[in-house]
Amino acid sequence: MSRISQFSEASDERQILEGLVRQRKANGLVVRRANALLLLDDGMSASDVGRVLYLDVETIRLWRSRFVSEGRASLEMKLPSARRPSDAG
C-alpha cells in the first residue's frame, strides 16, 4: 500500500500537509508526521519512510492508519492518559 489515501493533484489534505511542513513555528512532531505522510503519498513504502526519517516502520504505519481514519486531527500529539497513583494504605 503505497498511497495513504485519495490524495490528488488538487487535494486540500496534501496542501495542508505541505503547508505544515513549511511553517516555521509548527510543532516538530506535527511536522514530522506530516512529512512522513507526504513521503507515503509520494509512493514510498512505510519501511523506506521509516528508514529515511529514522523511525520504526510500525510508527509510520500507525500514523498512516490514524490519518486515514481521523484526518488532520491525527497529526496532533496524543499523550497517554495520566494515571493517578493508587491510594495504598
C-alpha positions, 0 to 999 in steps of 0.5 A: 500500500503505497498511497495513504489515501485519495490524495490528488493533484488538487487535494486540500489534505496534501496542501495542508500537509505541505503547508505544515511542513513549511511553517516555521513555528509548527510543532516538530512532531506535527511536522514530522508526521506530516512529512512522513505522510507526504513521503507515503503519498509520494509512493514510498513504502512505510519501511523506506519512510521509516528508514529515511526519517529514522523511525520504526516502520510500525510508527509510520504505519500507525500514523498512516492508519490514524490519518486515514481514519481521523484526518488532520486531527491525527497529526496532533500529539496524543499523550497517554492518559495520566494515571493517578497513583493508587491510594495504598494504605 
